[in-house]
Amino acid sequence: MRLDVLLARAAGRLTRSGSASPRLDAEVLLCHVLGVDRTWLYTWGDRTVATYSWARFEALVAARAAGHPVAYLTGEREFWGLALATSRHTLIPRPDTETLVEVLLELAHEPSGRLLDLGSGTGAIALAFASERPGWEAFGVDRVAEAVTLSESNARRLGIANARFALSDWFAALAGECFTLIAANPPYIDAQDPHLAQGDVRFEPKSALVAADAGLADLRHLAEQGMAHLEPGGWLALEHGHDQAAAVRSLLKSGGYVEVASRRDLGGQERVTFGRRPGQR
């Protein structure tokens, strides 16, 4: 079958299954199977697909039609221009989280310092930051061993030498350590949120999505414990849900942080809240 015909048929199937971006999903899956980029598909749309590749593509399209995330099917997702390997042990990096990276880069005033990325997953935040700030040390921790292995592998493959990763449940293994910046994209979804039964999140680890106390439990823990691990003048920056900014600002202010503010994502939602430990570095 010709490439263009195969793509059109796959896009139609994904449209009927409810995919939000059926044509793009089909193109990404076919590129993955053929080992080409999307420009190649448009250039050579009249070429035919070998039987083995056709069968493999159809299997991936069927999995996507059943709701499986494209990032898990291909094992890769782009974040901050970096091609990150993904796995079912970690959240899929999302564009909204690039807002957190932007905030961190703006707060990194000095030519050197230490960033801590809590719950690092694929390593997306730490690696994006480290790629932009080679004079800094980026340190990511996660309580899931498979996530630590994945982030270390991503760092090696991307050649980012100033990022390292270790096993820790939040601050548990970091006694006595302090950082210039601390960042986290923690679980912040309420267990009763209907979105947990929709889209890609159905297949992502619930431990990385759901938090008690209407989604605020982990955000509260990080706000309370973060101060002890910040250098004087250091910043804590937290990603949160679109309706949680006011609550997180309150948590930071009551915890003694100053210059507390929130930043909106590309969709116009307040997505990241940050505050500074009083004092000078």
C-alpha positions in Angstrom: 0.0 0.0 0.0 1.2 3.6 -0.7 2.3 5.7 2.2 -0.2 8.4 1.6 -3.1 5.9 1.4 -1.9 4.1 4.5 -1.7 7.3 6.5 -5.1 8.5 5.4 -6.7 5.2 6.4 -4.9 5.2 9.8 -5.9 8.9 10.5 -9.5 8.0 9.7 -9.4 5.1 12.2 -7.9 7.3 14.9 -10.5 10.0 14.2 -13.3 7.5 14.8 -11.6 6.3 18.0 -11.6 9.9 19.4 -8.0 10.9 19.0 -7.4 14.6 19.5 -4.7 14.6 16.8 -5.4 11.7 14.5 -3.2 12.7 11.5 -0.3 13.7 13.6 -0.5 10.5 15.7 -0.5 8.4 12.5 2.5 10.3 11.1 4.5 9.9 14.3 3.8 6.2 14.5 4.7 5.6 10.8 7.9 7.6 11.2 8.8 5.5 14.1 8.2 2.3 12.2 10.2 3.4 9.1 12.9 5.4 10.9 12.3 8.6 9.0 11.0 12.1 9.7 7.7 13.6 8.8 9.2 15.6 5.9 10.3 12.3 4.3 6.7 11.1 4.5 5.4 14.1 2.6 8.2 13.9 0.1 7.8 10.2 -0.7 4.1 9.7 -0.1 3.7 7.7 -3.3 6.1 5.0 -2.1 4.8 1.6 -1.0 5.3 0.1 2.4 6.8 -3.4 2.9 4.5 -6.0 4.4 6.4 -6.2 7.7 6.4 -2.5 8.3 2.7 -2.3 7.3 1.8 -5.0 9.8 3.8 -3.3 12.6 2.3 0.1 11.8 -1.3 -1.4 11.9 -0.6 -2.9 15.3 0.6 0.5 16.7 -2.4 2.2 15.2 -4.7 -0.3 16.8 -3.0 0.3 20.2 -3.4 4.0 19.7 -7.1 3.6 18.8 -7.4 1.7 22.1 -6.1 4.8 23.9 -2.4 3.9 24.5 -0.2 7.0 24.5 1.9 7.6 21.4 4.9 8.3 23.7 4.7 4.8 25.2 4.2 3.2 21.8 7.3 4.8 20.3 9.2 5.0 23.5 10.1 8.6 22.9 8.8 12.2 23.5 10.3 15.5 22.6 10.7 18.0 25.5 12.5 21.3 25.3 14.0 20.2 22.0 15.4 17.0 23.6 14.4 13.6 22.4 13.7 11.8 25.7 13.2 8.0 26.0 9.9 7.2 27.9 8.6 4.3 29.8 5.4 3.2 31.6 7.2 3.8 34.9 7.1 7.6 34.4 4.8 10.4 33.3 5.0 11.5 29.7 6.7 15.0 29.5 4.2 17.6 28.5 4.5 21.1 27.0 2.9 22.7 30.1 6.0 21.6 32.1 8.2 23.7 29.8 6.8 26.7 31.7 8.5 25.4 34.8 11.8 25.2 32.9 11.4 28.8 31.7 10.8 30.0 35.3 13.9 28.1 36.5 16.1 29.6 33.8 14.9 33.0 34.7 15.7 32.4 38.4 19.2 31.1 37.6 20.9 34.5 37.8 24.4 33.2 38.7 26.8 31.5 36.3 26.9 28.4 38.6 24.7 26.8 41.2 22.8 23.6 42.1 19.3 22.6 40.9 17.3 19.8 42.5 14.5 18.2 40.4 12.3 16.2 42.7 10.4 13.3 41.2 12.5 13.6 38.1 10.8 10.8 36.0 12.4 10.8 32.6 14.7 13.5 33.8 13.0 16.1 31.6 13.2 19.1 33.9 16.8 18.5 35.0 18.1 17.7 31.5 16.3 20.7 29.9 17.8 23.0 32.5 21.2 21.5 32.4 21.3 21.7 28.6 20.8 25.5 28.9 23.0 26.1 32.0 26.3 24.1 31.6 27.9 25.9 34.6 25.3 24.5 36.9 24.9 21.1 38.5 21.4 19.5 38.0 20.5 16.8 40.4 17.3 14.7 39.9 15.8 12.3 42.3 12.9 9.8 42.1 11.6 7.1 44.4 11.1 4.7 41.5 14.3 2.9 40.5 13.3 2.4 36.9 12.8 6.1 36.6 16.3 6.8 37.9 17.7 4.3 35.4 15.8 5.9 32.5 16.8 9.5 33.4 20.5 8.4 33.6 20.2 6.8 30.2 18.7 9.9 28.7 21.5 12.0 30.1 24.1 9.7 28.6 22.4 9.5 25.3 22.0 13.2 25.0 25.6 13.9 26.2 24.4 16.1 29.1 27.3 15.7 31.6 26.2 18.2 34.2 23.1 16.3 35.2 23.0 13.3 37.6 20.3 11.2 39.2 19.7 9.2 42.3 17.0 7.3 44.3 15.2 9.3 46.9 11.6 9.7 48.1 11.4 13.5 47.9 14.0 14.8 50.4 14.4 11.5 52.3 18.0 10.7 51.0 19.1 14.4 51.0 19.7 15.1 54.6 22.0 18.1 55.0 22.1 19.0 51.3 21.1 22.5 50.1 20.4 23.8 46.6 20.1 27.1 44.8 16.9 26.1 43.0 14.5 23.3 43.8 11.8 22.3 41.3 9.1 19.7 41.2 6.1 18.6 39.1 4.6 16.5 41.8 1.3 14.5 41.9 -1.5 17.1 42.2 -4.7 15.5 40.8 -7.5 14.7 43.2 -8.4 11.0 43.2 -12.0 11.7 42.2 -11.0 13.9 39.2 -12.9 12.5 36.1 -9.9 13.4 33.9 -8.1 10.3 35.3 -10.4 8.2 33.2 -9.7 10.1 30.0 -6.8 10.3 27.4 -3.2 9.3 28.1 -3.4 9.6 31.9 -5.4 6.3 31.9 -2.1 4.5 31.2 0.3 6.6 33.2 1.3 5.6 36.8 -1.3 6.9 39.2 1.3 7.3 41.9 2.8 10.1 39.8 -0.6 11.8 39.2 -2.8 11.5 42.3 -2.3 13.2 45.7 -4.5 13.3 48.8 -6.2 16.4 50.2 -7.8 17.4 46.9 -4.4 17.1 45.2 -2.5 19.3 47.6 -0.8 16.8 49.9 2.5 16.6 48.0 2.6 20.3 47.2 2.2 21.0 50.9 4.9 18.6 51.8 7.4 20.1 49.4 6.6 23.6 50.5 7.1 22.6 54.2 10.3 20.7 53.6 11.8 22.7 50.8 13.0 25.6 53.0 15.5 23.4 54.9 17.1 22.4 51.6 17.4 25.8 50.0 20.4 28.0 50.2 19.7 31.5 51.6 18.1 33.4 48.7 17.3 30.2 46.8 14.0 29.5 45.1 11.4 26.7 45.2 9.3 26.4 42.0 6.3 24.0 41.8 4.1 22.9 38.9 0.4 22.5 39.9 -3.1 22.2 38.6 -4.8 25.0 36.8 -7.1 25.8 39.8 -4.5 25.4 42.6 -2.3 28.5 42.2 -4.0 30.5 45.0 -3.7 27.5 47.4 0.0 27.0 46.5 0.8 30.7 46.9 -0.8 30.5 50.4 1.3 27.4 51.3 4.5 29.2 50.3 3.7 32.4 52.1 2.7 30.6 55.3 5.9 28.6 55.0 8.0 31.8 55.1 8.8 32.2 51.4 9.0 35.7 50.0 8.4 37.2 46.5 5.8 34.5 45.9 4.3 34.6 42.4 2.6 32.4 39.8 3.3 32.0 36.0 0.8 31.1 33.3 1.3 28.3 30.8 0.8 28.6 27.0 -2.9 27.9 27.5 -3.2 30.9 29.9 -3.6 28.8 33.0 -1.7 29.5 36.2 0.7 26.5 36.1 3.8 27.3 38.2 4.1 29.0 41.5 7.5 29.9 43.1 8.9 31.6 46.1 12.3 32.5 47.6 13.9 31.7 50.9 14.9 35.0 52.6 18.5 35.9 52.7 21.4 36.3 50.3 23.3 33.6 48.5 
